[in-house]
Amino acid sequence: MTSVEENPFAALLQEGSNSDGVSHKLVEDVLLFTLNKASLASGLCLADVVVDTSEQSLSEDLVAHALFERLMLGETGQYAVGNASPEALESRALCYLRGAFSRCERIQSEKKTDCSKVLALILNNASTCMRQPDLFAPQSFTAQWLEMFEQADEHDTSTQEFLVRVACKVVEEDEPIEALGALKAIFYPLLTELQKLIAKENLITVKQNVFWILGFFVRDKRAAELGELLIDFTTPNPKAKGGEYMDTLLGSLLCISILPKTQTAKYEFFQELVGNHTDSALWALLSHHQHSIFLLVKQLLVLSPETKKKTLQWIANCLDSNVSRGHLWSSINLNLDQTVHSTASDSFMTGLSAVLTRLCAPLCVPSLKVLLVDPTYCAVQDKDRQAKGVSLLKAHDETCLLPSAEGEERLTAEKYNFVTEIFYMTHKCFELANRPCIERLTRLMRELQNTQTAYSELLNSDPNNELTKNLFRMMMEQMQQVLCIRNTLSEPTNDTSMLKFFEASAIWLTEVAMLPRESYEQCLDKRDFSPQVFRNLELLSDTPPFVAPYMQSVPEGIIDNISGYLNFCRRLTGDQYIDIYFSAHDAFFKMILLFMGSSGLVKNPHLRAKLAEALEFFLPSQIMGSNRKTFDTHVFDNHPDKLKVVRSLLNVFVSIEMTGQSVQFEQKFNYRRPMYAIMEFLWTKPEHVQCFRDLAIEAEQNMDAIEPPIFLRFINLLINDAIFLLDESLSNLEQIKQLQQAQDNGEWNSLSHNERQQQVTNLQHLGMLARFDNILGRDTINILKLLTTEIRSIFCHNSMVDRIAAMLNYFLLHLVGPRKERFKVKDKKEFDFDPAQTVLEISHIYINLSADDSFCLAVSQDGRSYSEQLFGYAENILIRIGGGQLIGDMSEFAVKVARMGAQYKEEQELLADAPEEYLDPIISTLMTDPVVLPSSKVTVDRSTIARHLLSDQTDPFNREPLTMDKVKSNESLKLEIEQWIQGKREAARSKS
């Protein structure tokens, strides 16, 4: 035996080969070295390096020193004995220790041997490697960990356990900040390498072991510091621009998509436009990739309070730095330099949206944890964010459903839970990610259509022209972009998650809006305003009897997102049609009914009009211009609140016109189009037709109410719209005909190239306007025709009858009269101009109202368009266009109109010399029911002022506010006029 003088390790040997030591055999089996030259064990013999001993039990200190010496060996081969395995010869410290750890675990479980002392030594040395890597230079522990991670598989739990135990040991032996610093020094270079690899990959080439490696950092709560390290690594500086989030590790994963990684990169997929316009293989890859990111983020959220806080902060900061994506110009000027560098790409944002939507799964049916979402989240001011657990930045600045008074402090809860946070973040992300993409897709599809039209025209005239080839290339590029965006947005797995999330959001919106007063008062006491339970109350009125003040904190974006999503689904072509399961129909339908018709819940008329657009999704008939497959819905027949739909629809129809709630003219008609489609559909259901009838009766009973009845305002606007649209259409068609004639006559040949191009542009623009006006004008006339089949008396009320008669006469004259040739353009179909159909519909309206004498009289008294020849012209046209069955009724009507006109003419001649004070000052006709206006004190006829107030609720003489209930009957003047008329009639009778 070696003396202490010769070898300092000998003292350790003498310290005790006692029962507290470590078995020499265990050292040989686990650490794969021996200190006994006579041992037959294969591995390394360190007797010359440490000490030569045949003792069966070695002291802990001796094993510790021996293990350290083993780790410091540069060349292990020279110490090999027997048939030494590669594990025994392993010279890389951490790889060797991980092997020893694995063997130790196996022996402990198989032989039930106590290996705790050897295990402790292994972990101590691994911790030393991590905290003092310079001792082991030039070894790279980063590379060693990466190799260990890559070689591990799902059956290997040992590598994960080794990592966790080592990380815990590092944390245990150092101050928290130093420990995290030591771990970062080793793992940051590993994560950097990983990020470089990810940056080179696309959706097809990305390797799944990336997620496997990252999983090591987030799988075990005992080593939450590893997760903290990962989220710290992927977090840019606090003032980072939106685009800089793409350069992070998490960002580089989110950028992998069907769409290009950056705004300026080329589109990679759908280069060969053959076969289907969808790719199920790409969808599967995208779904799997986004699901892997979701699992990673989910693990970060559940790992520890610190990783949860930092992950939420990462998402919140990312959304805030990309807020400009939600601005209108962002989706239009995509390639502006400042936009490219300041905001993240579509691929990144839609990836983040997919991850957040998956995180919201517990909020959806059947769990419905959405009922724990607090509606006051957006009332929290920045100074209180941290204390109340609000991560989202500038939530306080969101535009909400109802306005709050200047300087008014809105209600807030005591604290906000994770469910509330993730709900609002997901909605904000959809607003900044999917909605700009949907807008971009719509714009691209329009551009593609224009390119296709231009290409088709050129192909017929000059197929080999260079411009034709360029247009073809442009068309292919645009088609590729359209398909990439559309396939990204409609990937089925993600779409199902999104649908469920929006269904849950619709349920939540309905529940918070209809919360009973007593429940709200309980919420006030608890300082928690979430609905908690699913009450599913019936809609009893346009606006719930109690509207909680927290509706001033519910952001408009939630309703906007749901509407945007349903409208996008509606526009998808048949093979991509997204089916909405029946239970979601009810939730969406109820939410739309509740908010669409109530300005008491939604101040913004644009938003309510968008809900009407969303309602169009549920029409079972095919939508014009869409290849959507027909699908059946039960909501209009079976939903408990179905009979509210007509009133709700009329409410929103009139609100986009009323003073203070006006919207741009063209936009107004875009909103009206889906409303017409819904009304036309409702007219096929007898119970909904009855709702229209009931509203008409209600209107007739309240003609002089303070606020004009909803149905009266509705038909007044219908007439306004019809007049404007058909007038504009005819004017544009007249100009189109003139331009077409000039072109055919060769007048353009003398023009310069630029001037000729300008004329072509003018022609296209006028054509677009005419088409737009014709489609909507036809829809408007069609609704009037439907209404007059069942409802007549209100159209013949004295405040309405002159307008509808004048309108019908005006259009009939232009479409069948002597000057109809002015509108005869080359290709009527190109402009959706169908005068024959319009004449048929106008004729139907005449016949529908013909039984009413006041209507017949009003038709005859329209001095602008009526003449005794008018209906003769109409009969000639009806014969030609297949309307022969209407001729008999029209002839009878024409006779009646002429007779009543003659009678009226006699009467008017009799009353021609009426004193000026008996004449209405606005339209200069004899008053029959004079009333005095309260502020201007002017006397007018009741029907005249009633008609004026339908469109403008002010006194026409001084612009002061005025409602019908404020006007006073001028009884004495009425009696005076009646006596004067009576006297004239008696005088005429006695003369005859």
Secondary structure, 3 states (H helix, E strand, C coil): CCCCCCCCHHHHHHCCCCCCCEEHHHHHHHCCEECCCCCCCCEEECCCCCCCCCCCEECHHHHHHHHHHHHHCCCCHHHEECCCCHHHHCCCHHHHHHHHHHHHHHHHHHHCCCCHHHHHHHHHHHHHHHHCHHHHCCCCHHHHHHHHHHHCCCCCCHHHHHHHHHHHHHHHHCCHHHHHHHHHHHHHHHHHHHHHHHHCCCCCCCCCHHHHHHHCCCCCHHHHHHHHHHHHHCCCCCCCCHHHHHHCHHHHHHCCCCCCCCCCCCCCCCCCCCCCCCCHHHHHHHHHHHHHHHHHHHHHHHHCHHHHHHHHHHHHHHHHHCHHHHCHHHHHCCCCHHHHHHCCCHHHHHHHHHHHHHHCHHHCCCCCHHHHCCCCHHHCCHHHHHHHCCCCCCHHHCCECCCCCCCCCCCCCCCCCHHHHHHHHHHHHHHHCHHHHHHHHHHHHHHHHHHHHHHHHHHHHCCCCHHHHHHHHHHHHHHHHHHHHHHHHCCHHHHHHHHHHHHHHHHHHHHHHCCCHHHHHHHHHHCCCCCCCCCCCCCCCCCCCCCCHHHHHCEHHHHHHHHHHHHHHHHCCHHHCCCCCHHHHHHHHHHHHHHHCCCCCCCCHHHHHHHHHHHHHHCCCCCCCCCCCCCCCCHHHHCCCHHHHHHHHHHHHHHCCCCCCCCCHHHHHHHHHHHHHHHHHHCCCHHHHHHHHHHHHHHHHCCCCCCCCHHHHHHHHHHHHHHHHHHHHHHHHHHHHHHHHHHHCCHHHHCCHHHHHHHHHHHHHHHHHHHHHHHHHHHHHHHHHHHHHHCCHHHHCCCCHHHHHHHHHHHHHHHHCCCHHHHCCCCHHHHCCCHHHHHHHHHHHHHHHCCCHHHHHHHHCCCCCCCCCHHHHHHHHHHHCCCHHHHHHHHHHHHHHHHHHHHHHHHHHHCCCCCHHHECCCCCCECCCEEECCCCCCEEEHHHHHHHHHHCCECCCCCCECCHHHCEECHHHHHHHHHHHHHHHHHHHHHC
